[in-house]
Amino acid sequence: MTGEISLKGSVIGELFKLVLNPFVFSGLVLYIISTIVWLIALSKTTLSFVFPFTALIFVLVMLSARVIFLEPIPALRYFGILLICLGFLLSSLA
């Protein structure tokens, strides 16, 4: 019994240390904010209009990886970003 309590205590302690990590904590906060913004957007307009905005996540992640982590992005991926943006533009005009 004491082993189980000790194990449970250590797991909870590790979980708190993980959540209090600034990167994990800020990620959780941003995820909560994005969920709230998504629900507000869905309450204001139709899903068929809002959903193409999720394609912009691919663009933002790729560009953030380039700016923050200095990851190289091949030219073909930039072409993919262009196609995603073009598709987003066309779907928002329809």
ZAMI-281544 format. One record per residue: residue number from 0; residue in three letters; x negated, y negated, z of N, C-alpha, C, O in turn. Coordinates in nm, 4 decimals. Layout:
+-----+------+----------+----------+----------+----------+----------+----------+----------+----------+----------+----------+----------+----------+
|  nr | rest |      nxx |      nyy |      nzz |     caxx |     cayy |     cazz |      cxx |      cyy |      czz |      oxx |      oyy |      ozz |
+-----+------+----------+----------+----------+----------+----------+----------+----------+----------+----------+----------+----------+----------+
| NUM |  ALA |        X |        Y |        Z |        X |        Y |        Z |        X |        Y |        Z |        X |        Y |        Z |
...
+-----+------+----------+----------+----------+----------+----------+----------+----------+----------+----------+----------+----------+----------+
***
This chain:
+-----+------+----------+----------+----------+----------+----------+----------+----------+----------+----------+----------+----------+----------+
|  nr | rest |      nxx |      nyy |      nzz |     caxx |     cayy |     cazz |      cxx |      cyy |      czz |      oxx |      oyy |      ozz |
+-----+------+----------+----------+----------+----------+----------+----------+----------+----------+----------+----------+----------+----------+
|   0 |  MET |  -0.0819 |   0.1192 |   0.0000 |   0.0000 |   0.0000 |   0.0000 |  -0.0869 |  -0.1264 |   0.0000 |  -0.0570 |  -0.2205 |  -0.0735 |
|   1 |  THR |  -0.1902 |  -0.1305 |   0.0781 |  -0.2733 |  -0.2503 |   0.0814 |  -0.3458 |  -0.2700 |  -0.0505 |  -0.3727 |  -0.3834 |  -0.0902 |
|   2 |  GLY |  -0.3779 |  -0.1594 |  -0.1197 |  -0.4415 |  -0.1701 |  -0.2503 |  -0.3496 |  -0.2356 |  -0.3513 |  -0.3933 |  -0.3177 |  -0.4320 |
|   3 |  GLU |  -0.2214 |  -0.1992 |  -0.3468 |  -0.1246 |  -0.2587 |  -0.4397 |  -0.1071 |  -0.4075 |  -0.4129 |  -0.0985 |  -0.4875 |  -0.5061 |
|   4 |  ILE |  -0.1020 |  -0.4438 |  -0.2866 |  -0.0865 |  -0.5849 |  -0.2508 |  -0.2106 |  -0.6624 |  -0.2928 |  -0.2009 |  -0.7733 |  -0.3453 |
|   5 |  SER |  -0.3270 |  -0.6034 |  -0.2693 |  -0.4519 |  -0.6692 |  -0.3088 |  -0.4587 |  -0.6871 |  -0.4597 |  -0.4977 |  -0.7930 |  -0.5087 |
|   6 |  LEU |  -0.4203 |  -0.5830 |  -0.5330 |  -0.4220 |  -0.5905 |  -0.6786 |  -0.3250 |  -0.6965 |  -0.7279 |  -0.3581 |  -0.7756 |  -0.8162 |
|   7 |  LYS |  -0.2047 |  -0.6978 |  -0.6704 |  -0.1058 |  -0.7967 |  -0.7115 |  -0.1551 |  -0.9381 |  -0.6807 |  -0.1373 |  -1.0288 |  -0.7620 |
|   8 |  GLY |  -0.2163 |  -0.9572 |  -0.5651 |  -0.2684 |  -1.0887 |  -0.5285 |  -0.3765 |  -1.1346 |  -0.6238 |  -0.3823 |  -1.2525 |  -0.6586 |
|   9 |  SER |  -0.4626 |  -1.0433 |  -0.6668 |  -0.5699 |  -1.0833 |  -0.7578 |  -0.5150 |  -1.1156 |  -0.8964 |  -0.5655 |  -1.2058 |  -0.9633 |
|  10 |  VAL |  -0.4127 |  -1.0432 |  -0.9398 |  -0.3528 |  -1.0712 |  -1.0706 |  -0.2859 |  -1.2077 |  -1.0701 |  -0.2995 |  -1.2843 |  -1.1655 |
|  11 |  ILE |  -0.2143 |  -1.2380 |  -0.9639 |  -0.1473 |  -1.3675 |  -0.9547 |  -0.2509 |  -1.4798 |  -0.9473 |  -0.2329 |  -1.5854 |  -1.0079 |
|  12 |  GLY |  -0.3595 |  -1.4568 |  -0.8727 |  -0.4655 |  -1.5570 |  -0.8645 |  -0.5302 |  -1.5825 |  -0.9995 |  -0.5572 |  -1.6973 |  -1.0349 |
|  13 |  GLU |  -0.5553 |  -1.4755 |  -1.0756 |  -0.6139 |  -1.4907 |  -1.2087 |  -0.5177 |  -1.5622 |  -1.3033 |  -0.5598 |  -1.6417 |  -1.3873 |
|  14 |  LEU |  -0.3889 |  -1.5335 |  -1.2893 |  -0.2888 |  -1.5990 |  -1.3729 |  -0.2864 |  -1.7491 |  -1.3450 |  -0.2787 |  -1.8294 |  -1.4380 |
|  15 |  PHE |  -0.2929 |  -1.7874 |  -1.2171 |  -0.2963 |  -1.9293 |  -1.1834 |  -0.4221 |  -1.9961 |  -1.2376 |  -0.4160 |  -2.1083 |  -1.2878 |
|  16 |  LYS |  -0.5374 |  -1.9270 |  -1.2275 |  -0.6607 |  -1.9844 |  -1.2817 |  -0.6495 |  -2.0025 |  -1.4322 |  -0.6977 |  -2.1016 |  -1.4872 |
|  17 |  LEU |  -0.5855 |  -1.9062 |  -1.4989 |  -0.5696 |  -1.9161 |  -1.6436 |  -0.4797 |  -2.0328 |  -1.6804 |  -0.5124 |  -2.1102 |  -1.7703 |
|  18 |  VAL |  -0.3679 |  -2.0461 |  -1.6128 |  -0.2726 |  -2.1537 |  -1.6447 |  -0.3317 |  -2.2900 |  -1.6117 |  -0.3004 |  -2.3883 |  -1.6787 |
|  19 |  LEU |  -0.4160 |  -2.2974 |  -1.5101 |  -0.4757 |  -2.4256 |  -1.4725 |  -0.5953 |  -2.4629 |  -1.5588 |  -0.6505 |  -2.5718 |  -1.5436 |
|  20 |  ASN |  -0.6357 |  -2.3753 |  -1.6482 |  -0.7393 |  -2.4101 |  -1.7451 |  -0.6853 |  -2.5249 |  -1.8305 |  -0.5736 |  -2.5150 |  -1.8813 |
|  21 |  PRO |  -0.7607 |  -2.6326 |  -1.8476 |  -0.7073 |  -2.7500 |  -1.9187 |  -0.6601 |  -2.7196 |  -2.0608 |  -0.5606 |  -2.7759 |  -2.1064 |
|  22 |  PHE |  -0.7308 |  -2.6314 |  -2.1305 |  -0.6898 |  -2.5986 |  -2.2672 |  -0.5588 |  -2.5196 |  -2.2687 |  -0.4704 |  -2.5468 |  -2.3499 |
|  23 |  VAL |  -0.5470 |  -2.4227 |  -2.1796 |  -0.4245 |  -2.3426 |  -2.1723 |  -0.3086 |  -2.4286 |  -2.1247 |  -0.1988 |  -2.4213 |  -2.1798 |
|  24 |  PHE |  -0.3323 |  -2.5098 |  -2.0228 |  -0.2262 |  -2.5949 |  -1.9697 |  -0.1760 |  -2.6938 |  -2.0741 |  -0.0553 |  -2.7111 |  -2.0908 |
|  25 |  SER |  -0.2692 |  -2.7593 |  -2.1447 |  -0.2258 |  -2.8552 |  -2.2472 |  -0.1545 |  -2.7834 |  -2.3618 |  -0.0605 |  -2.8379 |  -2.4197 |
|  26 |  GLY |  -0.1980 |  -2.6624 |  -2.3946 |  -0.1282 |  -2.5855 |  -2.4979 |   0.0143 |  -2.5519 |  -2.4570 |   0.1063 |  -2.5612 |  -2.5383 |
|  27 |  LEU |   0.0330 |  -2.5130 |  -2.3314 |   0.1676 |  -2.4828 |  -2.2824 |   0.2559 |  -2.6075 |  -2.2824 |   0.3725 |  -2.6011 |  -2.3211 |
|  28 |  VAL |   0.2013 |  -2.7189 |  -2.2398 |   0.2781 |  -2.8448 |  -2.2378 |   0.3182 |  -2.8842 |  -2.3796 |   0.4328 |  -2.9220 |  -2.4037 |
|  29 |  LEU |   0.2243 |  -2.8756 |  -2.4729 |   0.2557 |  -2.9112 |  -2.6116 |   0.3586 |  -2.8155 |  -2.6720 |   0.4435 |  -2.8569 |  -2.7509 |
|  30 |  TYR |   0.3507 |  -2.6877 |  -2.6348 |   0.4490 |  -2.5906 |  -2.6845 |   0.5889 |  -2.6247 |  -2.6320 |   0.6868 |  -2.6171 |  -2.7062 |
|  31 |  ILE |   0.5978 |  -2.6616 |  -2.5059 |   0.7277 |  -2.6998 |  -2.4481 |   0.7819 |  -2.8249 |  -2.5173 |   0.9006 |  -2.8324 |  -2.5488 |
|  32 |  ILE |   0.6945 |  -2.9229 |  -2.5406 |   0.7371 |  -3.0455 |  -2.6087 |   0.7846 |  -3.0147 |  -2.7503 |   0.8860 |  -3.0684 |  -2.7949 |
|  33 |  SER |   0.7116 |  -2.9283 |  -2.8210 |   0.7520 |  -2.8961 |  -2.9584 |   0.8853 |  -2.8220 |  -2.9608 |   0.9644 |  -2.8401 |  -3.0533 |
|  34 |  THR |   0.9109 |  -2.7393 |  -2.8606 |   1.0395 |  -2.6703 |  -2.8533 |   1.1530 |  -2.7697 |  -2.8308 |   1.2591 |  -2.7583 |  -2.8921 |
|  35 |  ILE |   1.1308 |  -2.8659 |  -2.7439 |   1.2333 |  -2.9680 |  -2.7183 |   1.2581 |  -3.0513 |  -2.8439 |   1.3731 |  -3.0790 |  -2.8780 |
|  36 |  VAL |   1.1511 |  -3.0913 |  -2.9128 |   1.1660 |  -3.1695 |  -3.0356 |   1.2400 |  -3.0879 |  -3.1410 |   1.3252 |  -3.1413 |  -3.2120 |
|  37 |  TRP |   1.2081 |  -2.9583 |  -3.1519 |   1.2752 |  -2.8704 |  -3.2480 |   1.4251 |  -2.8630 |  -3.2187 |   1.5067 |  -2.8711 |  -3.3105 |
|  38 |  LEU |   1.4617 |  -2.8476 |  -3.0918 |   1.6031 |  -2.8398 |  -3.0557 |   1.6748 |  -2.9725 |  -3.0823 |   1.7898 |  -2.9732 |  -3.1262 |
|  39 |  ILE |   1.6080 |  -3.0830 |  -3.0563 |   1.6679 |  -3.2137 |  -3.0854 |   1.6887 |  -3.2294 |  -3.2357 |   1.7935 |  -3.2763 |  -3.2799 |
|  40 |  ALA |   1.5874 |  -3.1896 |  -3.3148 |   1.6006 |  -3.2001 |  -3.4606 |   1.7148 |  -3.1130 |  -3.5114 |   1.7901 |  -3.1545 |  -3.5996 |
|  41 |  LEU |   1.7281 |  -2.9931 |  -3.4566 |   1.8376 |  -2.9051 |  -3.4998 |   1.9740 |  -2.9607 |  -3.4603 |   2.0729 |  -2.9365 |  -3.5294 |
|  42 |  SER |   1.9801 |  -3.0348 |  -3.3501 |   2.1093 |  -3.0900 |  -3.3089 |   2.1490 |  -3.2101 |  -3.3940 |   2.2667 |  -3.2454 |  -3.4003 |
|  43 |  LYS |   2.0512 |  -3.2735 |  -3.4599 |   2.0793 |  -3.3943 |  -3.5381 |   2.1091 |  -3.3666 |  -3.6859 |   2.1807 |  -3.4435 |  -3.7501 |
|  44 |  THR |   2.0543 |  -3.2567 |  -3.7401 |   2.0710 |  -3.2302 |  -3.8826 |   2.0787 |  -3.0796 |  -3.9076 |   2.0783 |  -3.0006 |  -3.8132 |
|  45 |  THR |   2.0857 |  -3.0405 |  -4.0327 |   2.1042 |  -2.8994 |  -4.0661 |   1.9709 |  -2.8236 |  -4.0660 |   1.8639 |  -2.8819 |  -4.0835 |
|  46 |  LEU |   1.9811 |  -2.6946 |  -4.0462 |   1.8631 |  -2.6084 |  -4.0444 |   1.7928 |  -2.6075 |  -4.1796 |   1.6699 |  -2.6026 |  -4.1856 |
|  47 |  SER |   1.8696 |  -2.6123 |  -4.2876 |   1.8086 |  -2.6088 |  -4.4203 |   1.7237 |  -2.7334 |  -4.4480 |   1.6342 |  -2.7293 |  -4.5325 |
|  48 |  PHE |   1.7503 |  -2.8426 |  -4.3787 |   1.6679 |  -2.9621 |  -4.3938 |   1.5470 |  -2.9588 |  -4.3005 |   1.4376 |  -2.9999 |  -4.3392 |
|  49 |  VAL |   1.5661 |  -2.9100 |  -4.1778 |   1.4612 |  -2.9123 |  -4.0763 |   1.3580 |  -2.8017 |  -4.0981 |   1.2396 |  -2.8230 |  -4.0719 |
|  50 |  PHE |   1.3993 |  -2.6861 |  -4.1445 |   1.3094 |  -2.5710 |  -4.1507 |   1.1871 |  -2.5914 |  -4.2394 |   1.0801 |  -2.5425 |  -4.2031 |
|  51 |  PRO |   1.1956 |  -2.6601 |  -4.3528 |   1.0727 |  -2.6822 |  -4.4318 |   0.9625 |  -2.7562 |  -4.3564 |   0.8456 |  -2.7470 |  -4.3939 |
|  52 |  PHE |   0.9975 |  -2.8285 |  -4.2519 |   0.8948 |  -2.8951 |  -4.1718 |   0.8000 |  -2.7948 |  -4.1075 |   0.6851 |  -2.8286 |  -4.0790 |
|  53 |  THR |   0.8461 |  -2.6718 |  -4.0841 |   0.7584 |  -2.5717 |  -4.0241 |   0.6435 |  -2.5352 |  -4.1167 |   0.5400 |  -2.4884 |  -4.0692 |
|  54 |  ALA |   0.6580 |  -2.5548 |  -4.2461 |   0.5485 |  -2.5271 |  -4.3398 |   0.4329 |  -2.6237 |  -4.3181 |   0.3185 |  -2.5925 |  -4.3510 |
|  55 |  LEU |   0.4622 |  -2.7394 |  -4.2637 |   0.3561 |  -2.8362 |  -4.2377 |   0.2618 |  -2.7903 |  -4.1274 |   0.1520 |  -2.8442 |  -4.1132 |
|  56 |  ILE |   0.3041 |  -2.6906 |  -4.0487 |   0.2168 |  -2.6362 |  -3.9448 |   0.0904 |  -2.5795 |  -4.0070 |  -0.0186 |  -2.5979 |  -3.9528 |
|  57 |  PHE |   0.1031 |  -2.5107 |  -4.1201 |  -0.0140 |  -2.4546 |  -4.1873 |  -0.1113 |  -2.5648 |  -4.2265 |  -0.2327 |  -2.5500 |  -4.2121 |
|  58 |  VAL |  -0.0577 |  -2.6736 |  -4.2753 |  -0.1414 |  -2.7865 |  -4.3167 |  -0.2107 |  -2.8483 |  -4.1956 |  -0.3312 |  -2.8733 |  -4.1986 |
|  59 |  LEU |  -0.1347 |  -2.8729 |  -4.0897 |  -0.1913 |  -2.9376 |  -3.9711 |  -0.2958 |  -2.8510 |  -3.9028 |  -0.3977 |  -2.9019 |  -3.8561 |
|  60 |  VAL |  -0.2716 |  -2.7207 |  -3.8965 |  -0.3696 |  -2.6310 |  -3.8338 |  -0.4981 |  -2.6271 |  -3.9150 |  -0.6074 |  -2.6325 |  -3.8586 |
|  61 |  MET |  -0.4862 |  -2.6177 |  -4.0458 |  -0.6051 |  -2.6110 |  -4.1299 |  -0.6856 |  -2.7405 |  -4.1222 |  -0.8080 |  -2.7369 |  -4.1096 |
|  62 |  LEU |  -0.6189 |  -2.8523 |  -4.1294 |  -0.6898 |  -2.9797 |  -4.1216 |  -0.7481 |  -3.0043 |  -3.9823 |  -0.8558 |  -3.0624 |  -3.9696 |
|  63 |  SER |  -0.6780 |  -2.9608 |  -3.8790 |  -0.7308 |  -2.9730 |  -3.7429 |  -0.8537 |  -2.8859 |  -3.7239 |  -0.9495 |  -2.9268 |  -3.6582 |
|  64 |  ALA |  -0.8518 |  -2.7660 |  -3.7808 |  -0.9691 |  -2.6786 |  -3.7723 |  -1.0890 |  -2.7430 |  -3.8400 |  -1.2024 |  -2.7279 |  -3.7945 |
|  65 |  ARG |  -1.0640 |  -2.8134 |  -3.9467 |  -1.1726 |  -2.8824 |  -4.0179 |  -1.2268 |  -2.9986 |  -3.9354 |  -1.3482 |  -3.0157 |  -3.9245 |
|  66 |  VAL |  -1.1378 |  -3.0782 |  -3.8776 |  -1.1795 |  -3.1975 |  -3.8050 |  -1.2364 |  -3.1630 |  -3.6668 |  -1.3412 |  -3.2147 |  -3.6281 |
|  67 |  ILE |  -1.1680 |  -3.0764 |  -3.5932 |  -1.2077 |  -3.0483 |  -3.4552 |  -1.3220 |  -2.9465 |  -3.4481 |  -1.4206 |  -2.9687 |  -3.3778 |
|  68 |  PHE |  -1.3085 |  -2.8346 |  -3.5210 |  -1.4068 |  -2.7268 |  -3.5112 |  -1.5084 |  -2.7271 |  -3.6248 |  -1.5964 |  -2.6413 |  -3.6313 |
|  69 |  LEU |  -1.4948 |  -2.8259 |  -3.7152 |  -1.5871 |  -2.8390 |  -3.8284 |  -1.5953 |  -2.7121 |  -3.9129 |  -1.7013 |  -2.6779 |  -3.9652 |
|  70 |  GLU |  -1.4820 |  -2.6427 |  -3.9255 |  -1.4776 |  -2.5223 |  -4.0075 |  -1.4765 |  -2.5609 |  -4.1557 |  -1.4082 |  -2.6553 |  -4.1952 |
|  71 |  PRO |  -1.5515 |  -2.4886 |  -4.2358 |  -1.5474 |  -2.5178 |  -4.3799 |  -1.4160 |  -2.4687 |  -4.4404 |  -1.3660 |  -2.3617 |  -4.4056 |
|  72 |  ILE |  -1.3619 |  -2.5480 |  -4.5306 |  -1.2379 |  -2.5109 |  -4.5990 |  -1.2682 |  -2.5058 |  -4.7477 |  -1.3071 |  -2.6064 |  -4.8070 |
|  73 |  PRO |  -1.2505 |  -2.3876 |  -4.8086 |  -1.2779 |  -2.3774 |  -4.9522 |  -1.1808 |  -2.4619 |  -5.0347 |  -1.0714 |  -2.4951 |  -4.9892 |
|  74 |  ALA |  -1.2221 |  -2.4956 |  -5.1551 |  -1.1401 |  -2.5800 |  -5.2434 |  -1.0049 |  -2.5160 |  -5.2731 |  -0.9051 |  -2.5864 |  -5.2887 |
|  75 |  LEU |  -1.0009 |  -2.3845 |  -5.2810 |  -0.8743 |  -2.3172 |  -5.3111 |  -0.7722 |  -2.3388 |  -5.1990 |  -0.6521 |  -2.3472 |  -5.2249 |
|  76 |  ARG |  -0.8197 |  -2.3476 |  -5.0753 |  -0.7273 |  -2.3740 |  -4.9642 |  -0.6733 |  -2.5158 |  -4.9695 |  -0.5575 |  -2.5396 |  -4.9351 |
|  77 |  TYR |  -0.7557 |  -2.6097 |  -5.0122 |  -0.7050 |  -2.7463 |  -5.0309 |  -0.5954 |  -2.7480 |  -5.1379 |  -0.4981 |  -2.8227 |  -5.1273 |
|  78 |  PHE |  -0.6124 |  -2.6659 |  -5.2397 |  -0.5082 |  -2.6531 |  -5.3419 |  -0.3817 |  -2.5939 |  -5.2805 |  -0.2708 |  -2.6352 |  -5.3143 |
|  79 |  GLY |  -0.3983 |  -2.4971 |  -5.1904 |  -0.2837 |  -2.4404 |  -5.1191 |  -0.2126 |  -2.5439 |  -5.0345 |  -0.0897 |  -2.5471 |  -5.0291 |
|  80 |  ILE |  -0.2909 |  -2.6291 |  -4.9680 |  -0.2311 |  -2.7374 |  -4.8897 |  -0.1504 |  -2.8300 |  -4.9798 |  -0.0407 |  -2.8733 |  -4.9444 |
|  81 |  LEU |  -0.2060 |  -2.8594 |  -5.0958 |  -0.1354 |  -2.9442 |  -5.1916 |  -0.0032 |  -2.8808 |  -5.2344 |   0.0987 |  -2.9493 |  -5.2440 |
|  82 |  LEU |  -0.0049 |  -2.7498 |  -5.2602 |   0.1184 |  -2.6810 |  -5.2993 |   0.2213 |  -2.6815 |  -5.1862 |   0.3405 |  -2.7004 |  -5.2103 |
|  83 |  ILE |   0.1747 |  -2.6607 |  -5.0628 |   0.2667 |  -2.6636 |  -4.9486 |   0.3300 |  -2.8021 |  -4.9365 |   0.4509 |  -2.8141 |  -4.9168 |
|  84 |  CYS |   0.2490 |  -2.9052 |  -4.9481 |   0.3016 |  -3.0425 |  -4.9384 |   0.3982 |  -3.0731 |  -5.0529 |   0.5000 |  -3.1394 |  -5.0329 |
|  85 |  LEU |   0.3659 |  -3.0250 |  -5.1718 |   0.4553 |  -3.0453 |  -5.2864 |   0.5887 |  -2.9724 |  -5.2651 |   0.6952 |  -3.0274 |  -5.2930 |
|  86 |  GLY |   0.5818 |  -2.8489 |  -5.2158 |   0.7043 |  -2.7747 |  -5.1865 |   0.7871 |  -2.8411 |  -5.0799 |   0.9098 |  -2.8457 |  -5.0883 |
|  87 |  PHE |   0.7184 |  -2.8932 |  -4.9781 |   0.7886 |  -2.9659 |  -4.8719 |   0.8577 |  -3.0891 |  -4.9283 |   0.9735 |  -3.1164 |  -4.8968 |
|  88 |  LEU |   0.7865 |  -3.1624 |  -5.0111 |   0.8426 |  -3.2827 |  -5.0717 |   0.9649 |  -3.2503 |  -5.1578 |   1.0672 |  -3.3183 |  -5.1490 |
|  89 |  LEU |   0.9540 |  -3.1473 |  -5.2400 |   1.0663 |  -3.1097 |  -5.3265 |   1.1873 |  -3.0618 |  -5.2460 |   1.3011 |  -3.0941 |  -5.2799 |
|  90 |  SER |   1.1631 |  -2.9852 |  -5.1400 |   1.2766 |  -2.9361 |  -5.0607 |   1.3417 |  -3.0486 |  -4.9808 |   1.4617 |  -3.0436 |  -4.9538 |
|  91 |  SER |   1.2647 |  -3.1489 |  -4.9431 |   1.3246 |  -3.2591 |  -4.8673 |   1.4034 |  -3.3530 |  -4.9584 |   1.4940 |  -3.4223 |  -4.9122 |
|  92 |  LEU |   1.3695 |  -3.3559 |  -5.0876 |   1.4440 |  -3.4397 |  -5.1805 |   1.5759 |  -3.3760 |  -5.2258 |   1.6679 |  -3.4460 |  -5.2679 |
|  93 |  ALA |   1.5842 |  -3.2452 |  -5.2169 |   1.7017 |  -3.1727 |  -5.2682 |   1.8225 |  -3.1951 |  -5.1810 |   1.9298 |  -3.1418 |  -5.2092 |
+-----+------+----------+----------+----------+----------+----------+----------+----------+----------+----------+----------+----------+----------+
***
